[in-house]
Amino acid sequence: MDTTEANVEETNFAEALSERYLAYALSTIMSRSLPDVRDGLKPVHRRLLYAMRQLRLSPQEAFKKSARVVGDVMGKFHPHGDAAIYDAMVRLAQDFSQRYPLVDGQGNFGNIDGDNAAAMRYTEARMTTVAERLLQGIDEETVDFRETYDGEGKEPLVLPAAFPNLLANGAHGIAVGMATSIPPHNICEICDALLHLIKHPNVSFEKLFEYMPGPDFPTGGWLVENKENIIEAYRTGRGSFRVRAHWHKEELKNGTYQIVVTEIPYQVQKSKLVEKLAELLESKKLNIFSDVRDESAEDLRLVLEPKSRNIDPEILMETLFKQCDLEVKVNLNLNVLDKDQVPGVMSLRDALQAFLDHRHEVLIRKTNFRLNKIIDRLDVLNAYLIAFLNLDEVIRIIREEDQPKEQLINSFKLSDRQAEAVLNMRLRALRKLEEFQLRKEFDELTEEKADKEKLLEDEKRLLETLAIEVRDLKKEFKALPALGKRRTKLGAAPSDIDIPLEATIEKEPITIICSQKGWVRAVRGHSADTKELKFKDGDNLAFAQQGETTDKILFLGSNGRFYTILADKLPRGRGHGEPIRLMIDLPNDEDVIAMMIYRPDERVLLASDDGRGFITITDDLVAQTRNGRQVINVSQDSKACICVKVAGDSVAVVGTNRKLLIFPIEELPQMSKGKGVILQKYKDGKLADAKTFEYADGLSWHLKGGRQRTETELLAWKGKRASAGRMPPTGFPKPPKFT
């Protein structure tokens, strides 16, 4: 039998695949993409800082080549590609990516334009003081260590983190089935929140907002999000923050001006932003701009020139905010690994408390470490003092006895370690002054030992010690305006400014064409003759309207929903156009029954074929999404069928039973949406057509051949709304229609 066959184990393919995929997913979540809530670092960042510490790359030491750091990280701790490690290191050094950089880079580490850093053999690096704080106390048994991947060394599971790095620098990552996105915050504000949380563990999120009013991005800008949205995001751990570029108006000669952008939103590449602005200019989508220039040197400076000095700069910038990355939404998804390495979304309070809990544990472990060191030293000092008290006997034993160590242990009741310490004493340590110093050290350490033991037993003192740490941290950064001062300015959520479409679209006359089968297009110019228009076989003209490229076109579906399409988005040219269902979410079993150009504050009569209707205004018909806006509530057996602009004081309705009714328009209610009221009652039939008109001018309708007839004697058909009506005058069209 083949030995290879003997080692083959049959298993279900789906089970094997799911088992391996689960292992990969867990590895990605825990060892790559999600940060630890305690130190805010992913494994690659933690290993980078630990390797730099081993290389003695403190802020006071000289720089070393980045390649040396990457090589140590890859060889000792992180068995992945050098490019991935170097990219992580580069990001830690970029002051436009990190609010508080952890790596001090020398050389080209990239820029806000999106240019890559120089190769690792050209750049040099060392740690910053912030990184030093993250590693502070790592040699004092404050954190657990594990074996490295090859078993030849040790690496920390987490850093002591005397700096709230998770919230201060933020984090981004995509794992399997989950992601994290944490924006950076201001360290002084975090410290204020931590100090309040120490005193009030159940602090409300409204109170936390007073201390932490929102993210603080390294690139500045304006945070323009509602207070309620920010509080809700901090409460749930999920949300978004609207961030805008910082700009100002520069006056020029002859009353002209230009807009200067000096700060752009977080993680927006300046070069791509300039390309987008140039593209909008080229495609004539920014009709109120004449030029955009990048005049940046060390400071960012984008210059935007308006076409006319009469254009309001606020409207100009609102136009830009809607069309490019001068305004972005920065997401918050506080998805992190807790102290047990379990992933989950935390609230802001939970994340702050997790940091305090970690520092509490670090403080206890650090105190215990120091306590053990004191006990060890007191043990040795006690032996020294015994030796001084019995100096002559100790000297005699050392000089005369064959086994002085055993004799010392027996004579003075010393431990093996104490006897060894006495035997290793130098002759110069036998001075009287040395004895005085030993007694002084013994007393000081005894006092410190008692203090440490009391500290471990007093939870209130432990919390106060944590508070002192946080206050010192705040004081340190407050003295450094470049790091401690808030960069992102806080602004109110912007009110909706009505931006004229002329600002973004070049105004041109067009004729909008819609066929019976729902093919829509725009023809250049105001074409009066629709007979020359061509359609697909079996299709004909349904609607034609003259308008401008800046117009909004309203379409009513038989389902009672209104859909809005911007005229400049309609297909142009001599072809048949495109199916309207590609532009709006109109169900396949519904049809377009009306088309009109939006004009503000116009009154419109709407009705369904079951004879119900009402009057509304055009402002209530505009939809913001492809899904449209439900205006006419139709039942399962009815369809929307009438949409006509109101012009006159009377309403004429006619049913499929050829009965005509005329009543005053005041009898119809004005509503924003609904079923409406009964216009005309039918025993057997439905609503066929309706129109509004001036009663004194008479009722008109079209006859075959294009002729028009007007009837002025209308008393016979005038009645109350919801009446049945009477048969129309002789010669009224069949089927009954007014147009």
Salt bridges, closest charged atoms under 4 A:
ASP36 OD2 - ARG38 NH2 2.86
ASP39 OD2 - ARG46 NE 2.82
ASP72 OD1 - ARG68 NE 3.88
ASP72 OD2 - LYS76 NZ 3.77
ASP104 OD2 - ARG126 NE 3.17
ASP113 OD1 - LYS270 NZ 2.82
ASP139 OD2 - ARG53 NH2 2.44
ASP144 OD1 - ARG365 NH2 2.87
GLU155 OE1 - ARG47 NE 2.81
GLU155 OE2 - ARG146 NE 3.51
GLU189 OE2 - ARG486 NE 2.78
ASP192 OD1 - LYS474 NZ 2.63
GLU206 OE2 - ARG235 NH2 2.95
GLU210 OE1 - LYS207 NZ 3.18
ASP216 OD2 - ARG99 NH2 2.99
GLU232 OE1 - ARG235 NH1 2.90
GLU250 OE2 - HIS248 NE2 3.69
GLU250 OE2 - ARG301 NH1 3.05
GLU251 OE2 - LYS249 NZ 3.49
GLU263 OE1 - LYS489 NZ 3.13
ASP291 OD2 - ARG293 NH1 3.87
ASP294 OD2 - LYS270 NZ 2.72
GLU295 OE2 - ARG293 NH2 3.02
GLU295 OE1 - ARG301 NE 2.88
GLU305 OE2 - ARG293 NH1 2.35
GLU318 OE2 - ARG244 NH1 2.99
GLU327 OE2 - ARG242 NH1 3.68
GLU327 OE1 - ARG244 NE 2.52
GLU361 OE2 - ARG365 NH1 3.75
ASP379 OD2 - ARG417 NH1 3.55
GLU393 OE2 - ARG396 NH2 2.78
GLU400 OE1 - ARG396 NH1 3.20
GLU401 OE2 - ARG396 NH1 3.75
ASP416 OD2 - LYS405 NZ 3.08
GLU420 OE1 - LYS405 NZ 2.98
GLU434 OE1 - ARG431 NH2 3.29
GLU435 OE1 - LYS432 NZ 3.30
GLU435 OE2 - ARG439 NH2 3.45
GLU441 OE2 - ARG377 NE 2.80
GLU448 OE2 - ARG370 NE 2.87
ASP451 OD1 - ARG461 NH2 3.26
GLU453 OE2 - LYS449 NZ 2.99
GLU459 OE2 - HIS360 NE2 2.78
GLU464 OE2 - ARG471 NH1 3.31
GLU469 OE1 - ARG359 NH2 3.08
GLU476 OE1 - ARG133 NH2 2.67
GLU506 OE1 - LYS284 NZ 3.36
GLU508 OE1 - ARG572 NH2 3.10
ASP551 OD1 - ARG599 NH1 3.18
ASP585 OD1 - ARG626 NH2 2.97
GLU590 OE1 - LYS639 NZ 3.01
GLU602 OE1 - LYS645 NZ 2.85
ASP609 OD2 - LYS686 NZ 3.89
GLU711 OE1 - ARG709 NH2 3.16
